[in-house]
Amino acid sequence: MYRDAFLKTVGPLCESERIYKRMYALRDDPAARKAYLDTIPRELIERLSLFVPEVTPEWLSTMPEVDYLFAKDADVSFKKHYCYTPEFSHSHTYFEILYVYRGSCVNTVGGVPLHMRTGDICFITPGETHALAVFDESIVINVLVRTSTFQKTFFHIMEEGDILSDYLCRCLSGSGNNRYLLIHTGEDAFIQSQIAFLYMESYRSERYSAQMLNNGFMTLFYYILRNHIQNTEAEYQDRYNKRIIDILGFVRQNYAHISLESTAREFHYNPAYLSRMLKQSVGKSFSEMLRECRMTEACRLLRLPDEKLSVEEIGIAVGYMHVEHFIRTFRQVFHKTPGEYRRDNQEDVFR
């Protein structure tokens, strides 16, 4: 239902896009382009807020986080990037996320051209200069997110103990070295459906739209982290951080049976060097990261209502061959035994 309404809304070119398309078609014929622009009333250019370099050469280089960009009480806003808009460099004081619903575009971030395809999502930090080129009828959606909302999201993600998501969010929160995060999601049907739904909520701005936008965006964001974070590209001032992402992804996937030594061998590092590199980049030692991964999964298994794995079986599943070691480590982290944790959480479910 929402997909059909979405495509009917964003598929046909609007008035602004039709003007931009004609301007683009005449880009190599200055005389014909000038003659066409002379037929467009200046009042129309102002009313549609058109960017016409010959008429409005001074365009906003920095776009501030102002309330009119967002519906009342909404922390996010979904807008279509107009096809054929003249490319111009700019930055934002808020977070921007670009999603290619259909087709392709070139998103130049910090001078680096990113050739984005269907399903690609690009997270751009506040203050980062970029320029977007969509010179066909592709559908590219801009998601604008208040800075305070993203900061709250970072905090909750870091509480979860997922080392890779934690690190990527730290990068986005302003480390100063990154320009963007680019995630390839392909034709993920859930993401496409959610984008269509949230766009229509933003477009219609009906009763409870702000609440649905805020909560729907969080669902979308966490879904991407859970299902596509391994398909992330990042551009940094050096390649050191890209290597860190690869290592954290490896630890995240293999925590139950790896060690510092085996991980160092996997990435051709000396164990001592790898340990220092992780401590410097992530702020945690390898053993601390490994313990976080194992404890997070142990808690998940203990909370499952229909699974009755024993404490020993859960310990083995997350990498502890001796149940005493597992219980001792769990108590050090949570100040209770695995059995007490399971009982407390089951009581919370049925309370």
Order of alpha helices (4+ residues) and beta strands (2+ residues): alpha-alpha-alpha-alpha-beta-beta-beta-beta-beta-beta-beta-beta-beta-alpha-alpha-beta-alpha-alpha-beta-alpha-alpha-alpha-alpha-alpha-alpha-alpha
